[in-house]
């Protein structure tokens, strides 16, 4: 297998494994936020704001994996 083939394989692994953690993290985050809103509806604004900040931070990991895979595909 040549270097281009290994780079494409690495790109697939990078985005594949890089999406598992954020997917699980966002699912857990949203589930706990909904649970918190159900327990304290008066704090829904604060919980929702914190949830969206957490989603943004968690999603950054998937975006880093996407950037790495694009770099492997087009640069290597």
Residue pairs with C-beta under 8 A, 6 or more apart in sequence:
1 9
3 76
4 76
7 72
7 73
7 76
8 72
8 73
10 69
10 72
11 68
11 69
11 70
11 72
11 73
12 69
14 65
14 68
14 69
14 72
15 65
15 66
15 69
17 65
18 61
18 62
18 64
18 65
18 66
18 68
18 69
19 62
19 65
21 61
22 58
22 59
22 61
22 62
23 62
25 58
25 61
26 55
26 58
26 59
29 51
29 54
29 55
29 58
30 51
30 55
33 47
33 48
33 50
33 51
36 43
36 47
37 43
37 44
37 47
37 48
40 47
